Amino acid sequence: MLLIAAQILSPPPLRTAAEWADEKRVLPPESPEPGRWRSSRTPYMHAIYEAFTLPQYSTITVVMGAQMGKTEAQFNIIGHRMDDGPQVPALYIGPTQKQVKSVSEDRVMKMLRTTKSLWEKLEKGNRNRMTEKYIAGVRLGFGWAGSATELASHPAGLVLVDERDRMDDDVSGEGDPVTLAQARTKNFPNAKVGVFSTPTIEGASPIWAMYESGTMNKWAWPCIHCGEYFAPEIKLLIWPEGATKQQALDDAKLACPHCGGMMDNSHKQKLNQNGKYIPHKLTDTGEHVPLSEPEKNSNASFWVSGLASPWQSFGQIAEKLVESYRSNEIERIQAVVNTYGGEIFRMKGDAPDWKQVMALKIDNKPYTAPHGVQMIVAGVDVQKYGLYFVVRGFGFNSESWLMAHGFIAGETEFDNVWLMLGRMLEQNYGDSRVIQRMFVDSGYNADQVYAFCRRHPGVAFPTKGHDAQDRPIKMVNLDVTVNGRLHKGGVKLWHLDSDHMKSWVYSRIRWPEGESGGWHLHNEVDEDYCTQVVAEELVIKASGRRVWVQRQKDNHYLDCEANAYAAALSLQVQTLKPIQEQEKPQKSNVKSSQSSGGFINRPGGSFIR
C-alpha cells in the first residue's frame, strides 16, 4: 500500500514538451510519418518548448513557414501541460471556425486517442465538444478569431494563437486576438501566451511586428566549409541562371554568406543538428544586428527559415520560386516567400517609369485589332468636365493591346458627353468587331452613370472600387424594389478590388519581353497617357494598411485601365484559348504587329484569384 501511495503522490517527471512527446506520442497510420514521435526531426523546436517552461517569458512568438511542424508543436505543448503540468485551463485559437473544427475534432482527438495517459484522463460524452474538452477536469477550449465570446469569457493559464497573420486585427470591435488572449491570463501566475504564424507583408504582418518586439532569435547553421554561423535565407539559395523548374529542383544549393561555400540538401540534417539560435536586436534604421546574449525581454521570439524544414528540400523551394518569378505576379511571389521561405515579403513602393510604359508601343494604329485579340473591352473614368476612356483588346493568357484612348470633353451632368460615349459602343474595330463590355466608374456623377448604363443594357456597367474585398470582382443588383424584386431595366453594379486591378496593370507593364501575356500600346500613345498610367504607387503604411498613393496630378488612365481589366475578368478572359496558326486572317490591318510585339503563344495561368 505504501508503494502504491508513493507512486500516486510522486511528482510528474521534469521534462520538456519535446521529451514528453518522444515518450508519449504515437502518430496514427494515416500520418505522413506514422509511429513514435521524433523530436530530432525538428531540432529548432527545442528552444521554443523550453521557453514555455521559463518564468521570465510570458509571451512566446514563433515565426516560420508552412510544413515546419508548428501546429503539431502546439499540440505537444498542450499534451505536455495536461499530462505533466502545471495543469491550468488552456485555450487554442485558430483563424477560422472551419480550421478550429478540424483541429479540435480531428487532429487533437487523434493525439488524445493515441496517447494513453491523455486518453485515460479525457472526459467522454457531453463534456467532449468541438469548442471544449476536459482532461483530468481541466478545460481545454477552442476558439477562432471571429468568436469574441470564446476569447473573452473563459480564463486560461495557457493560450496558443495559431496563424495570427490570417486573423483580423479587430475581433467584433473588441480588439486584436492576441490582446484578448492575454487578457484571459491575468489571474494565473506564470501564464503563457504562444503566438505562431507564417509571416506576410512587411509593415502589415502582426506576427513580424511581435517578433521584432521580442528577443529576435534566428535559427542559424554552421557552414560545413568555414564553420561560421549564418541564418539561411532565400537570397542565399542558388540555381543555374535561366534554369527550368526541373533544373532548379535538381541543382539548387545554398551559399554561405561568409565564405561562399556551397551546401546541398544532403547536408541539411547535419546543419539542423548543429544549429542554434542567435539573438538579434532591431536598430533605428530597421536592421537586425546579432547579439552574443539576448536582451532582457518578456517576449521570447523565434524565427526559422523554411529552408530548415525536413519536409521541403532546397530544390523544391527553388522550383516554387522559379515558377512564381516567371509568373511576374506579385501575389504568387509573396505566397512562396511567406509559406516556403518563412520570410516577410518586402513590398517595394516604387512604380514603373513612364518611359518603361512608352517602350511598350508596337506598330499598330489606333482603332484596329491586332492578331491575337479575342475580346474588346473599355474602361471609363468620370470627371466633372469630361470622360477619360481606354479601349483594350484581350487574348490568350490575358495578353492585351491598347486599341484607343482619349478624353471626351464636356460637363458630365449633361447628356452630350454621354451621347458621344454611346457612339463609341458602335465603333468598328475591323471585321464588324465592337466593344463587348464597358465598365464605367460611378464614383462621380453616379446618377448619370446609371442612366447611361440603363440605355446600354448588357454592354455598359457601373463600377465601384474598394481598397480590398474578398474577390477581385463581384456583381450586385442595384435597382431593386422594397421586396427585393428587380426593376425593369435595372442596373447591375460591379464592385472591384482596386488594389488587385492596379497591381495587375503594373505587373503586366513589367512583363518579361517576348513572354506570352504582354501588355501592348498602339503607336500613337503620348507622354500624357504614359505618365497617368504610372501616377500611383503602392506603399505600406505604419498601420500595415496597403495604400495606393498618387504621385502625379492626373491618374485617370490608370483608373481606366483598371476598369478595362475588370471588364475582361467579368467576361472570363482567363478561359480564352490560343489562336491556332490556321485561324490567322488572310489580311491584317497591322502587318507587323506580331513581330513588333515580340510575343509568343505559350501555356500560362491567369491572374484571377
N, C-alpha and C positions, 0 to 999 in steps of 0.2 A: 504493500500500500504506500509506503514512504517513497519507493522508487517511482510509482505512478504519479504521486503528488509532485515530486520533484520535476518530472517530465512536463506536467501541466503548467507549473509555475515558472519554468525556465524561460528566460527572455529569448526573443527571436534572434537569429544569427545576425552578426554585424556584417552586412554585405551590401553591395550596391545593387541597383536595378539590373545592371549587366550580369552580375554574378547570380542574382535571383533567376533571371531569365535562362541562363545557361543550365541551371539545375532543375528548374521547374517547367519551363515552357516547351511544348511539343507542337510543331506546326502540322496541321491536318494534311492528308494525302493530296488534296487539290491545290495546295500551296505551290508556288514556284520552286521552293526548296523545302520539301516536307521533311519531318523528322525533328531531332533535337535542335533547339535554338543555338546559334553560334554567334556570340558577340564579336568574335575575332573577325567576322566579315566586315564589320563597320567600326574599326578602332577609333574613328573620330567621334563616336558617341560616348566613349568612356568618361571624358571630362564633363560632358553635358549631364550624364547621370549623376556624377559626383556633385555637381553644382546644386542639384536638388536636395542634397543632404547637408550642405554647408550653411551655417547660421547667418553668415554675412550677406547672403543673397536672398532678396525677396522676389526678384524677377529674373527669369532666365529666358533670354531671347535667342532663337535659333533660326538662322537664315541658310537655306540650301536649296538645291534644285529638286526636281521630281525624281522619283525612283532612287531615293537616297536612304530610305528606311525611317523617315522622321515620324510618320504616323504610328508605325509599329513600335518605335521607341516610346511614344506616349503611352501605348498600351502596357509596355514594360514598367513604366513609372507608376501607372495606376495599379497594376498587379502587385508590384513590389510593396507599395504602400498598404494595400488591402491585406496582404499576406504577412509582411514583416512589421509594418507600422512605421511611424506612428499613424494610427488609423484615425483619419479625420474625414468628414464629408468631402467628396470630390466632385468636380464638375468639368465635363468635356464640352467645349463649344466649337461647333463647325460652321462653315459658311452658309449652308442651306439646309432646309429641313430634309430634303431628299438624301443629302450626303450623311447627315446625322442619323437618319433612319437606317441607312446601310451600315454605318459604323456600329450602332447600338444592337441591331437585331442580327447582324451577320458577323462582322469581324470581331467585336468584343465577345459575343456569345461563343464563337469558336475558340477564343482564348480561354474563356471560363470552362468550357467543356473539356478541353484538352489539358487543363492544369488542375490536377486532382485536388490540391489543397484549396483552391478557389471555388471549385465546383461544390465541394462539401459545405462551404460557407455561404454559398449563394442561396437566397430565399427564393423558392419556386412559387408558382401560382400567380395570384393577383398583384403581388408586390414586384413582379418581374415584368416591367413595361418598357416601352420604347424610350420614354422620357426619364425613367429612373429604375435603378436596380438596388437591392440591398445585399451587401456582402458582410456577414457577421454582424448584422444590424446597422451597418454604416451605409449611408446613402451615397450612391454614385449617380449623379444627374447628367442629363444630356440636353443641351440647348443649341440653338442656332442664332445667327446674327440678327435675324428678324424677330426673335422671341424675347421681347423685352421683359415679359413676366418671369420667364425662367431665369433670365440673367439678373433680375432684381429681387427675387423673392426667397431664395434659398442661400443661407450662409455656407461657406465651404473653406476648408483649410488648404485645399489643393485645387487649382483651376488650370486647365490646359486649353489654350486657344489655338485651333488648327487652321492654317491658311488664312492668316489675318488679312493679307492683301486682296483676298476675294470678298471681303466684307465691306459694307458701307461704313462711313465714318460716324454716322449718327443712327442709333437704333431707336426707331419710333420716337425721335425727338428727345431721347433721354441721355445721349452721349455716345461716345465710341465704345465698342465692345470690350476693349482692354480696361478702360476706366471703370466700366460697370463690373467687370470681373474682379478688379482689385478691391472694389467696394464690398464685395461679398466676403472678403477675407479679414476684415477689420477685427473681428472678435477672436481670431486664432493667432496665438503666438507662433512665430517661425513659419507663418503661412508662405506658400509658394504659388506664384503665377508664372506658368510657362507659356511662351508665345512662339509658335512655329509658323514659318511660311516660306514659300518661294517669293523672291522679290519681283518688283515690276519696274516702273519708270522712275528714274532719278527725280527727286523733288515731289513725287506723287506716290511713293511707296511707304506706307506706315511702318512696315517691318524694318525697312532700311533705316528709317529715322530712329527707331528704337535701338537698332544695332549700333548706330553711331553715337547714341547717348550712353552706351554701356562700356564694358571693358574692351570691346572690339578685338576679340581673339580670332585670329585667322589660322586655319589648318594649313600647315606648311610641311614640305617634304625636303629631305636632304638629297641634293643632286648625287647621282651614282658616280659622277666623274670628279667633281671638286668637293663634294661634301657640304657645300653651303646650303642653308635652308632657304626655301622660297615658297610663296603661296602660288599654286598652279592657277592660271587664268587662261581664258580663251585666247587672249592675244599671244600666248606662248605656244599655241597649237599650230603646227606647221604641216602643210601638204604641198605637193608639187604645183607650181604655177600653171593655171589653166586646166587643172585636173578635173576629170569627170567625178561624179558621185562615187563610182566604184573605185576609182584610183584614190580618192580621199579616204574611203573606207579601208583600203588595203595599206596605204602608205603613210597615214598620219603619225606624227611623232610630236613629242613635247620638248621644247628647247629650254635649257637652263638659262635664266636671265643673267647669271654671273659669269659662266664660262662658255655658254653657247653649246654645251654638250647635248646630244640628242638622247631621248629616252622613248621607248615604245611601250605598248600596253603590257608586254610581258614583265615589265619592271613594276607595275602598279601595286601588286600585293606587297612587295618589299618596301616600296615607298610609303604605303599606308602603315605598314607595321612599324616603321621607324619615324612616322610623322609625329608632330607635336603642334600645340597651339602657341602662337606668338601674339602677345597683346600689342595693341596699337593705340594711338591717340589721334584725335582729329585736330588739325591745325586751323588757324583762322582763314587760310586760303583753300580749305577743303581737302587737303592732302591727308593720307593715312601714314603716320610715322611709327615704325616699330619701337617697342619698349622692351627692356630686359625684364621688368616686372609690371603686372597690371596696376593701374592706379586704383585707389580706393573707390568703390562704386557698388551700390546695392543691386545693380543690373549686370548680371554676367551674360555678356553677349558673345555669340559664336557665329562664324561664317565658314562654310565648307564649300569648295568648288565642286561643281557637278563632275569635273574630271576625276574626282576621287571615288565616284560611285563604282562599286564592284559589279554592277549590273549594266553599265554602259561603257563601252570601250572608247579609246581615243578616236578610233576610226569611225565609230557610229556617230559620235558627236560632230566630227569633221564633215561627215556625209550630210548631216542635217544642216550644218552651217552653209555648205556649198549650195545646197538646194534653196535655202532661204535667201542667200545673197543673190543668186541668179534670178529669183523672182522679183527682186528690186522692190518688194513690198514691205513697208516698214513694220507692219503688224506681225508678219511671218518671221522677220529677223528678230524682232523683240521676243517673240514666243520662244525661239530657240535659245537665245541668250539667257532668258529667265529660267526656263524649265530644264534645259540640258546643261547650261553653264552654271546655273545658280547665281548668276550675276545680275546686278542692277543694269538696266538699259539706259544709256545716256542719250537723251533726245537732243539733237542739235537744234538751235534756234534760228538757223540761217534759212534763207530761201534761195532758189536758183537765181542767177544773174539774168537780167533781161536779154543780154547778148546770147546767153545759152538758149533762150526761147527763140530768138531770131534765127539761130543756126538750124532750127527745125523746119525752115521753109523748103519746099520742094517745087519742082517745075510743074505747078498745077494752077490753072486760073480759077478765080472765084466762080461760084455757081456752077461748077462742073464736078461730077462724081468720078474720082479715080477708080481704077480697077481695085477691087477688094471691098468696096463699100456695099454693105448688105442692108443697112437701115440708116435712115436720116432723121435726126432729131434736132431740136432747137432749145436754147436756154435764154431766158429774158430777165433782165434786171430793171425794175421800175423805179424811176426817179421823178421828182416834181415836174421837171421840164423836158422829159423825154424818156425813151426806152432804148436801153442797150441790148444787143442781141448777138448770139453766135448760132451758126448752123454747122453741125458736125456730122460726118458720116462714120459709121462704125462697121467693123468686120470681125473676122475670126480673132480670138484671143484679145478682144477689146481694142484691137488696133483701130486708130481713128484719124480722120482727116478734117481739118477746118475747111469748110466749103464757103463760108461767108461770115462776116462780122460787120457791125456798124451801129449807128445811133440814129434813131428816129426822133427828130426834134419836135417839141410841142408840149403844151401843158397836158398832163395825163388825167386831169379832171374832166377833160372834154373828149369827144368821140374821135376827132380827126386822127390822132396818133394810133388809136386802136383800129381804125379802119385800114390804115396803112400796114399795121402789123398783120391784120387778117389777110391782106393781099399776099404777104409772104408765104402763107399756107398754100397758095395757089402757084407759087413759083416752080418752074420746071427745071430739074437738075439733070436733064438728059434722059431719054427713053421714057418720058412721061413720069419720072420719079419725083415725088413731092415729100414734104416733111410729114413723117408718120406720127410724131408726137412732139408737142411743145410744152415745156414747163415754164411757168411764169411766176416769179417771186411775188407773193402777196403781202410782203412786209410794209409796203407803202401803197396808198390808194387801193385798199383791198376790195372795196365795192366795185370799182371799175374793172379790176382783175377778174372778179367773179362774173361780172356781166359779160366780159369778153369770152370767158371760158364757156358760159352758157350758150353763147352764139356759135361756138365751135365744139359741140359735144363729141367726146371720143378722141379728140385730137389735142385740144388745149386744156391744160390742167393748172390750177393754182398750187403753189407750194409754200411751205413754211419751214424755215431752217431752225435747227436746235443745236446747241453745243454738243450734245450727246443724246443718244437714245438706244433702245435695246436692239434695233435693227437699222441698217443703212437707210431704208425707205419703208414707209408703211402708209396705207391709204385709209381715209375715213370718209364717210358720207357727210357732207357739210349741210346740205339743205334737207332738214327733216322736220316733220310736224311734232306736236307735243307728244303724240302717242308713238313716235318713232318711225312713222311711215314716210317714205321719200316723197318730196315734191316732184311734180312732173318737170323735167329739165333740171333736176338737181345737180349740184356740183360735187365732185369728188376731190377732196383736198389731200395732197401728198405731203407727209411730214418727212423731212430729210435730216440725216445726221451730217451737219455741215463739216465737222471735223473729218469724217470719213471721206466726203466728196473732195474736199480741198487736198487732203493727203494723197488721194488717188491722182489728182491732176499733177501734183508736184512729183510724185513717184514716176509718172509717165514722161514728164519733162526730162527727168534724169535717166530715162530708159537707155539701156546699152545699145549703141549704134549697130544696126544690122539684125537686131533680135526681133522676132515676131512680137507684135504688141506695141509698136511705136506710136508716137503722138505727133502728127504732122500738121504743117501750116501751108496755106496757099501762098502763091508767090507775090501777092500784093499786101501782105501783112506789114504794118508800120510799127514804129517805135512805141507809139501810144498804146497799142494793143499789148505789146510785149511787156512793157513796164506795169500795166494794170494787172496782167495775169500773175505777176510775182510781187504784188503790192503788199502781201501779208506774210508773216512768218509765225510758225507755231512755237510757243515758248511755254515753259512750265513755271508757274508762279510759286512763291514760297509756300502757299497753302497746298500745293500739289495739283492744282487745277490746270488742265490743258487749255490754253487760250490762244486764239489767233489774233495777232497784233498787227494793225495796219501801219505800214511804214512809209507808204506813198499816199498822196492825196486821193487818188482815184483807184478803186479796186473792182470796178463794175464788170470788167470782162472775166475776172476770176469767178465772180458770182455766177455769170452767165455759163462759164464752162462747167462749174459745179452742177448747175441745173441741167445742162445738157447730158452730163454723165448720169445723173439721177434718172433722166428720161430714158436713157438707154437701159439702165438697170430695170426700170419698170416694164420694158419690152423684152426682158430676159436676154440681154446681149450676150451673157455667158454661154448660151446654148448655140450660138452661131457656129457653123462648121466651115472648114477651109473650102475655098472655091477651087474646084479642080481645073487643071490646065485646059481641058476641052470645053469648059464653060466660058472661057475668055471671049469677049465680044470681038467681032471682026474689025470694027472701027472703034477707036478710042478718042475722046476729046483731048486727052492728055497723053501723048505718045510716050513721053519719057518719065512719067510719074513713078512707075515702079522702080526703074533703075536709079532714079534720083533719090527716092526714099530709102533705098538700100535695105528693104526688109525681105525676110523670107518667111514662108509659112512653116511653122513648126509647132508641135503639140505644146500646150501650156495651159495652166489653170487660170480661172478668172479671179478678180479681186473681191467679189462679193462674199460677205461673211455669213 
